[in-house]
Every structure is written in structure tokens, then in C-alpha cells.
Amino acid sequence: MKRISEKVALVAQICIALIFALTLILCMSGAVSQNDLQDNKITCVLFSVLIAVFAVLSAYLLYCAFSARANIKRVLLFFDAGGATRASAKVVNNIVKGCAEQVTEVKIRKVKLHIDEKQEVVATLYIGVSADAIGKAVNKLRALITDNFLKTLGLALGAVNFEIDKLDKKFTPDTSALDAIVESDSESVAPVAESVSALPENEETPEHEAATPEYQSNETNE
């Protein structure tokens, strides 16, 4: 269902388009000359404002049509011959908060529902969580929400996404395991001074030693 703002924008855009179409018809039929429109400053200002409003409304409607924001305020549970049964966002929030009370490390800050490409209901939760229990707490809360939605409302959620926007505790990294690794790596690296002192001093190459007798024999022959 389209939002009220989108409906108002669409109606306003249609009205402006009708004004433009009517003005064009009057000019083509000769009832109003183009010179009269150009000489009237009030008319020029009015049409300039209408053009600007039309452009803004068009941009807004395009944004609403192609944006990924498709948040819903009511969820259709089932539909039969007697009518439809829906659950409001307030009911959804109550179930989510009730599940979050069982996971003390997580605090619910905001809940959003939208329909994905598979036409399934997806819940996105904005949470605050303790820094030392993120993985375990999130998995437990996801399992609770999925199970209770199915049992209470008969609704199978397509996915439960989490957006962590706050850590309830200050994050302090655990360096105990890393200290041992760094210490072992530093011991395996030999100091540069010891490596240099271990090199031989002024050692002559075999090529130089082999060349010396040959040079002496050439002098003797001469």
C-alpha cells in the first residue's frame, strides 16, 4: 500500500500536468497568444513555480519507486472468505521485546518490517548489545523471534536481520593469547649484529687462487 505522502504527491503532479496541457491547448487553438503569456510577468512566475514543483515531485516519486525502503506497518497473517486478519507493528514490537527480555545482553532500539523480493516478511532489528556476547546473544534472539512468530502469529519470517548501533560495554581486546605468539615470533628472529659478525673476514675466492699460479707460469716462460 502506498503511503499518504506518495498519493498526495501523485495527485499534485497530475494537477500540474493538466494545467500545462490546458495551457498548451489554448495556445494551439489561438485563444491565448504566446506573446500575452510572455508579457505577463505574473504568469511567467507562476509557470516557473509550477515547473519547479513538478520537477521536485517527479524526483520524489522516482525515489519512492526505486528505493529499497518498503517498510510496512501491518502484516497480513491470513485471508479467508470472511475477511483478512492482520497484525500491526505494535503487536510485532511487543513480541520482539518479549523475546529480547529473555536475552539480557541485547536491548531493542528499533524494529522495522519490509517485504523482500520473495514476498516474504523480513524483520530488521536495531539493537544495543554487550561487546563480549555478540554472536551468542544475536543467534539466541534470532531463534526466539523466529519460533515465537510462528507459534503466536502463524507467520514464518523470511529473515531476521540485526543492525548493531550501540555497544553496551566498552570494548577491550583480549591480548593474552596474542602476547605468547608475539613473544615466540620475536625469539625466532636473530639479531642483525650477530648475523653480521658471523660472516668470514677477507676470505679469498677460489677463482683468485686458481688465477695466481697461471700468472706466475706465464712470467717464467717469458
VMD Tcl script that draws the C-alpha trace (Angstrom):
set ca {
  {0.00 0.00 0.00}
  {1.33 3.39 -0.94}
  {1.94 5.94 1.75}
  {-0.23 9.05 2.04}
  {2.64 11.33 1.06}
  {3.14 9.43 -2.19}
  {-0.57 9.68 -3.00}
  {-0.60 13.44 -2.35}
  {2.49 13.93 -4.50}
  {0.95 11.93 -7.34}
  {-2.31 13.92 -7.25}
  {-0.42 17.24 -7.21}
  {1.72 16.14 -10.13}
  {-1.37 15.19 -12.15}
  {-2.98 18.58 -11.45}
  {0.14 20.44 -12.61}
  {0.31 18.30 -15.74}
  {-3.35 19.15 -16.51}
  {-2.58 22.88 -16.18}
  {0.29 22.54 -18.64}
  {-1.86 20.52 -21.04}
  {-4.74 23.03 -20.86}
  {-2.40 25.97 -21.47}
  {-0.88 24.21 -24.46}
  {-4.34 23.55 -25.93}
  {-5.33 27.22 -25.52}
  {-2.16 28.38 -27.24}
  {-2.60 25.97 -30.13}
  {-6.25 26.93 -30.62}
  {-5.40 30.64 -30.69}
  {-7.50 31.55 -27.66}
  {-4.34 32.74 -25.90}
  {-1.32 34.08 -27.78}
  {2.23 33.26 -26.79}
  {3.10 36.95 -26.60}
  {0.42 37.53 -23.98}
  {1.93 34.83 -21.81}
  {5.46 36.19 -22.19}
  {4.47 39.80 -21.47}
  {2.58 38.89 -18.29}
  {5.18 38.66 -15.51}
  {2.76 37.06 -13.05}
  {2.05 34.24 -15.49}
  {5.77 33.70 -16.09}
  {6.48 33.49 -12.37}
  {3.53 31.14 -11.85}
  {4.65 28.76 -14.58}
  {8.23 28.83 -13.27}
  {7.00 27.81 -9.83}
  {4.82 25.07 -11.31}
  {7.76 23.71 -13.31}
  {9.97 23.64 -10.20}
  {7.27 21.91 -8.12}
  {6.66 19.38 -10.90}
  {10.38 18.55 -11.05}
  {10.59 18.10 -7.27}
  {7.51 15.87 -7.20}
  {8.88 13.77 -10.04}
  {12.19 13.27 -8.23}
  {10.38 12.32 -5.03}
  {8.14 9.77 -6.73}
  {11.11 8.24 -8.54}
  {12.96 7.96 -5.24}
  {9.99 6.23 -3.60}
  {9.58 3.86 -6.53}
  {13.19 2.69 -6.73}
  {14.37 3.00 -3.14}
  {14.79 -0.11 -1.01}
  {12.65 1.39 1.74}
  {9.49 -0.67 1.76}
  {8.70 -0.63 5.46}
  {5.26 -1.91 6.34}
  {3.09 -1.11 9.34}
  {0.77 -4.12 9.13}
  {1.40 -7.77 8.37}
  {-1.19 -9.95 6.66}
  {-1.50 -13.18 8.65}
  {-4.19 -14.98 6.65}
  {-7.13 -14.28 4.38}
  {-10.33 -16.28 4.06}
  {-13.89 -15.86 2.85}
  {-14.82 -13.92 5.97}
  {-12.07 -11.33 5.59}
  {-8.42 -10.63 6.30}
  {-6.52 -10.83 9.58}
  {-3.57 -8.51 10.05}
  {-1.13 -7.76 12.84}
  {0.00 -4.19 13.45}
  {3.57 -3.06 14.00}
  {2.76 -2.58 17.69}
  {1.95 -6.29 18.05}
  {5.19 -7.18 16.28}
  {7.17 -4.90 18.59}
  {5.59 -6.49 21.67}
  {6.62 -9.97 20.52}
  {10.15 -8.83 19.69}
  {10.59 -7.03 23.02}
  {9.20 -10.04 24.88}
  {11.81 -12.24 23.22}
  {14.54 -9.70 23.95}
  {13.73 -9.86 27.68}
  {14.96 -13.46 27.64}
  {18.33 -12.31 26.29}
  {19.71 -9.87 28.83}
  {22.74 -8.92 26.69}
  {20.54 -7.35 23.98}
  {18.44 -4.17 24.07}
  {15.99 -3.47 21.24}
  {16.21 0.10 19.95}
  {14.06 -0.07 16.80}
  {12.15 -2.67 14.76}
  {11.37 -2.40 11.04}
  {9.45 -4.76 8.77}
  {9.60 -4.91 4.99}
  {8.81 -7.25 2.12}
  {11.74 -8.72 0.20}
  {11.95 -9.89 -3.42}
  {10.44 -13.26 -2.50}
  {7.38 -11.52 -0.98}
  {8.42 -12.68 2.48}
  {8.32 -10.60 5.64}
  {11.79 -9.60 6.83}
  {12.42 -8.10 10.27}
  {15.33 -5.72 10.81}
  {16.25 -5.05 14.43}
  {18.45 -2.16 15.57}
  {19.99 -3.30 18.83}
  {22.45 -2.49 21.54}
  {24.46 -5.48 22.70}
  {27.21 -6.32 25.13}
  {30.61 -6.39 23.45}
  {31.60 -9.77 24.91}
  {28.49 -11.71 23.81}
  {27.56 -10.56 20.33}
  {27.48 -13.84 18.44}
  {25.79 -15.95 21.10}
  {23.21 -13.31 22.04}
  {22.24 -12.50 18.45}
  {21.80 -16.15 17.47}
  {19.70 -16.86 20.55}
  {17.45 -13.84 19.94}
  {17.01 -14.75 16.26}
  {15.90 -18.27 17.20}
  {13.45 -16.94 19.83}
  {11.88 -14.41 17.44}
  {11.51 -16.91 14.60}
  {9.95 -19.54 16.87}
  {7.54 -17.16 18.63}
  {6.37 -15.50 15.44}
  {5.47 -18.91 14.07}
  {3.75 -20.06 17.26}
  {1.93 -16.81 18.12}
  {1.00 -15.34 14.73}
  {1.48 -18.34 12.46}
  {3.89 -16.21 10.42}
  {7.19 -17.59 9.13}
  {9.69 -14.77 8.79}
  {11.89 -14.78 5.72}
  {14.86 -13.43 7.69}
  {15.75 -11.64 10.91}
  {18.49 -9.06 10.34}
  {20.38 -7.23 13.08}
  {21.96 -3.79 12.95}
  {24.23 -3.22 15.95}
  {24.34 0.52 16.52}
  {25.50 0.55 20.14}
  {27.80 -1.48 22.40}
  {26.60 -1.51 25.99}
  {30.10 -2.10 27.35}
  {33.42 -0.55 26.45}
  {35.33 -2.84 24.10}
  {38.68 -4.06 25.46}
  {40.61 -6.53 23.28}
  {41.94 -9.76 24.85}
  {45.71 -9.74 24.34}
  {46.66 -12.74 26.49}
  {46.79 -15.17 23.57}
  {48.50 -12.68 21.26}
  {51.32 -11.94 23.73}
  {52.56 -15.53 23.57}
  {52.50 -15.53 19.76}
  {54.38 -12.23 19.53}
  {56.99 -13.42 22.06}
  {57.64 -16.67 20.17}
  {57.96 -14.78 16.88}
  {60.43 -12.30 18.35}
  {62.63 -15.15 19.68}
  {62.80 -16.81 16.25}
  {64.23 -13.65 14.64}
  {68.06 -13.45 15.04}
  {69.56 -10.03 15.82}
  {71.18 -8.27 12.87}
  {74.50 -7.64 14.71}
  {75.01 -11.37 15.40}
  {74.32 -12.24 11.76}
  {76.93 -9.74 10.53}
  {79.63 -10.88 12.98}
  {79.20 -14.50 11.88}
  {80.35 -13.71 8.33}
  {84.04 -14.72 7.39}
  {86.58 -11.87 7.14}
  {88.53 -11.25 3.86}
  {88.09 -14.74 2.52}
  {89.62 -15.07 -0.99}
  {87.60 -16.66 -3.72}
  {88.69 -19.90 -5.43}
  {88.84 -18.09 -8.76}
  {91.54 -15.73 -7.42}
  {93.60 -18.62 -6.03}
  {93.44 -20.50 -9.32}
  {94.49 -17.48 -11.32}
  {97.71 -16.81 -9.33}
  {99.78 -19.90 -10.41}
  {98.82 -19.43 -14.04}
  {100.06 -15.83 -13.92}
  {103.38 -16.92 -12.37}
  {103.94 -19.59 -15.03}
  {103.46 -17.05 -17.79}
  {106.18 -14.83 -16.28}
  {108.64 -17.77 -16.14}
  {108.13 -18.64 -19.80}
  {108.82 -15.11 -20.82}
}
mol new
graphics top color blue
foreach p $ca { graphics top sphere $p radius 0.5 }
foreach p [lrange $ca 0 end-1] q [lrange $ca 1 end] { graphics top cylinder $p $q radius 0.2 }
display resetview
